[in-house]
Amino acid sequence: MAALNEDFLFQVLAVVSEIPKGKVATYGQIARLIECEKNARLVGKALQLSSLYADAHYPCHRVVNSAGRLVPGWDKQKVLLLEEGILFKKNGHIDLKVFQWDE
């Protein structure tokens, strides 16, 4: 199991920085890309803490859960995604078949 350390954080942020405008990735997808498949929750924790450790701006708003749901309580995430042309289904989720990043 991976540990939430600075190396893990910067691996996550490196992948997040690659997500193109108008696309989203899931926590599990990012975990798989950094070869930590079972650590999707740790990816979420790393993103939550990223502003404390990283000086640069990363497009963390482009990361959603495996059902296409947004971060609870972060209303600006939806605004940022809409500005990038990402549309939402009636249930408020993102259609991952349409908008998921095909890394």
Secondary structure, 3 states (H helix, E strand, C coil): CCCCCHHHHHHHHHHHCCCCCCCEEEHHHHHHHCCCCCCHHHHHHHHHHHHHHCCCCCCHHHEECCCCCCCCCCHHHHHHHHHCCCCECCCCCECHHHHECCC
